[in-house]
């Protein structure tokens, strides 16, 4: 079946602009995670959704970052007033449920802030 | 907070065996996962250890010692396609993952 998909694959924006990154998880997966990966680093946790609600947003770096999952499926990560330091690959992962051990990652969105 | 240490790079030849070590310090621990990531690709799950001991999955095995805060990934019969970055990750509350910086494995002919 289809895996996790993310759009766009690449996004170039200017400092100060607003961006939205989309994640389509595997159908039926209730758990959804956003991570951010900088060059030469491991993925860094941002936010976790169980169903429609954000159960843990402790990884969001500041209030410019926000994410939603209104129907418990597709999720959108929103970044306001982008800064050059936001440049990274944003990864989405889904998991069937808390009883599972495997997170399935999407290919990521490479965000470049000029 | 949580921190993980793993070697930055390991080199080996085809057919060899390689071990990638991971030590961690964490305030909340449910288990240790391993992920593989090829250059430009998505991380893919390799294994998970919640309890002490060895888990074997084909050519890959993973070991955990909770008392030593230590684990390793063992790759046998190395193939060129195994050249990739390997990440250990601590599973915390809500199954969130805290990743190490990754180990780049270079397999040569």
Interface residues (C-beta under 8 A of the other chain):
Chain A: X4 X31 X33 X35 X40 X41 X42 X43 X44 X45 X48 X50 X55 X56 X59 X91 X93 X95 X98 X100 X101 X102 X103 X104 X105 X106 X107 X108
Chain B: X31 X33 X35 X41 X42 X43 X44 X45 X48 X50 X87 X89 X93 X94 X95 X96 X97 X98 X99 X100 X101 X102
